[in-house]
């Protein structure tokens, strides 16, 4: 289990989420040590405490901004609160670069899906969810933000931007906001689309900007939406139990692109699913699509054709936003090259 130590310096310390370990008094300030897990080595803990208590109060205060980045609750250093959205409760392996923040997407006191968010890019790398066909229409979008990206002391649930007392400037520092997309030429592209979520509350939860990337309209509405519908139909027709989906965005290989000089624009969209339990009487034409399959879609009509070839006969509205369906292994190879990390999306390749 991954663990971290934290330290709070306060005249009136409050009990924190995690194991309350010990308190010491020094210079009129109370130092509260805590651990984010219950299997911390006692030796390491005591060593940590002794070192901290040897430091001056001034030095400790200088550390507070750094410790403020260690958060508890729905934003933490792993997906431990929402592992059920991953096949065999195992998130993708191999993604270990700095800057990525796991988010258990919580709304109306329920977890709905999981996202791996890149703080510097102000956009998610992927969202993971269990596909469940919608039982109603797409809701009117009420866009939301993640309070705990602003402060770990904030609400553990996503909040509408219209929430009273929302300090817009603080939210803007930590994540994308609606203003970033205004007049940008890009649509708000869902990684977890609302049509893949059953209840109205599930669908409302997808309208958070931590589930959104800048997506060209020709991709979002022209070629990617039909792919999402095709995956939905495959799930309904052939998948006997849960279909686990991970959809993401692929950054440019060399020079990054941005909207409003703040939010990273992906060069490609990608998606993969895992359906471990499917019908035994699959038609021959469908067999290649189970138990896993994947796709990559162009988000830049001027990109090269190494990953996704162009169809010169495509309608002019969607030309250049082609989607290429492929095996899971092929997608993982592309992600490995682009992200420069070995990526395994589903434990045991969903077998």
C-alpha positions, 0 to 999 in steps of 0.5 A: 500500500502506498503511504505518505507522512504529513505534518500540520502546524497549528494553534488549533489542530483538527483531527485528520482523515488517516491514523492519528498518531502523536502530538508534540508541543514545541514553541507554543505550536502543536505539531500533529503527525499523521499517516495516510495509511495504517501499515506505516513502519513504526521505525520510519514514523519515529525517525520522521518525528524526531527529524521534524521535531529537531527543526525550528518552527520557522523551517516547519512553516516554510514546509507548509506549502509543500505539505499542502499538496498531500491531500486526503479524501477523494483526491489522493495518491491512488484510486483506492476509493474507486477501484471498482471502475477498473478491471480486477480493481487494477488501474492501468500500470506503467503510468508513473510520471510526475504531475498526474493526480488520481481523482475518484469522481464523486457526485451526490455522495456516490462515486461514478468513475475515475480520472487520472488528471494532469495538473500542469496540463489542466486536463485528464489523461484518461477516465475509467468507467463501467459502461451502462446504457443510458436510461434517458436523454442527455441532461442539460450540462451544468459544468462542475469543478473539483474542489480538492484540486483547489484545497485538500480541505475542500468538499470531496464532491465535484461542485457546479461553478455556480456554487455560492462562495466559489472563489473563481480565481482559486479554481482557475489556478488549479484546473480548467474553467469554462472561460478556457474553452470560450472562443477557443475553436474547440468543444468540450470533449468527454472522455467518459461520455454521458450516453455510457452512463445509466442514471440521470445522476451518473450522466450529470457527473460526467459534466465535470471539466476534469473529465474533459479535453479540448476536442475539435468539433469534427472529431467530437461530433463527427467521428468519435461520437459514432465510435462511442455509439458502436461500442455501446451497441457491442456492449448491449448485444454481446457483453454478458456482464460488465464492460470496463472502458478506459478512454483518454487523450494523447498529447503531441509528441514534441511541441505542446498545443494549448487553448488560452495558454492554459489547457493542453490540446491532445493530438489524438483521442483513444479508447479501449474496453474489456469485456471478460464475459461475452456470448459464446455464439459470437458471429465470426465478424464480431469475434475480433472485437472480444474480449478487448478492442481499442481505437485511436481518433485524430484530433488534428486534421493536419497530423501525419498518417503514421498512427491513423491514416486519412480517408481522402473520400471522407465528407469534408466536415469530418475529413482529417478526423479519422478513427482507426480501430485496433487491437488492445496491444496495438494501442498500448504500443502507441501509448508506450511510444507517445508517453514514453512509458510502458502502459498496460491498460487492463490486468492480464489483458482482460483474460 
